[in-house]
Amino acid sequence: MLSLAHICLNVKNLECSIEYYKKLGFKPKFKFTRNGKHYGHYLEIGRNHYIELFEDPDMAAPVNTGLVHFCLESKDIDKLIEDLDSKGIAHTDKKLGCDNTYQIWLTDPDGNAFEIHQYTEESLQKLGGEVEADW
């Protein structure tokens, strides 16, 4: 295995979701059609990393397939927060998680919650170890 390639989400309104993720800086890469209609879209997060969206207008809520959330990495979470605020994108306050990594949480137009974090020099993702979960 090399790395995580993409996350796929069902969305109720494809165009609305594309615009939301574009505001976060994701770049449209290509689209899927079905019977000539725009049905899905690939958005690039970073080099060779994507979010794949497929429209399901009848979707009542996000489909729970065992996926709890996904997380994106930021190199400068404070700058990101300023950018989100300037675009009117709601997010939680920044906090230092029990893994010593800064985090914020967002929710897309379909209710998919996701995390954005920034590693620190003390992040357990870098150091390893054990921590008592505080949630």
Beta strands, then each sheet from edge to edge (+ up, - down):
strand 1: 6-11
strand 2: 27-34
strand 3: 37-46
strand 4: 49-55
strand 5: 70-73
strand 6: 95-96
strand 7: 102-107
strand 8: 113-118
sheet 1: 1+ 4+ 3- 2+
sheet 2: 5+ 8+ 7- 6+
end
